[in-house]
Amino acid sequence: MATAPDDAIRARRKLTNKLIAAHEAERLRPFFLPDVKLIVGDGGLILGADAVIEAFAAQFADPGFRTYVRETETVSPDADGDRAAEAGRWTGVYAGAELRGTYLAVWRKVRGQWAIESELYFTLG
């Protein structure tokens, strides 16, 4: 029996949180489609999985960076069950500071596995 999109995406998000906390940039690659589009909290655009992984690696190299945590609030699959929107809250933890905001991620099922097609992060404070 196939896992429901909601459960599968929530599980995948928990894995990304663990990998980010462990500062494992390259291990995040399977979670992103090769042509992923990412709009970061300040409005900047990162195009492609290679650039996303490079951005994570650069943050992980910053001694003040601790982690990002994404907390899924909703997962809404499309009618075909091949794409889904995930919405939630994010927190960025740095030495002496925290950033917070909301996010929306679009996931696509490719060869039986959910991967991120696009993400939009908005910094609230």
Sequence and secondary structure as in RCSB ss.txt:
>XXXX:A:sequence
MATAPDDAIRARRKLTNKLIAAHEAERLRPFFLPDVKLIVGDGGLILGADAVIEAFAAQFADPGFRTYVRETETV
SPDADGDRAAEAGRWTGVYAGAELRGTYLAVWRKVRGQWAIESELYFTLG
>XXXX:A:secstr
    HHHHHHHHHHHHHHHHHTT SGGGGGGEEEEEEEE TTS EEESHHHHHHHHHHHHHSTTEEEEEEEEEEE
EE TTSSEEEEEEEEEEEETTEEEEEEEEEEEEEETTEEEEEEEEEEE  
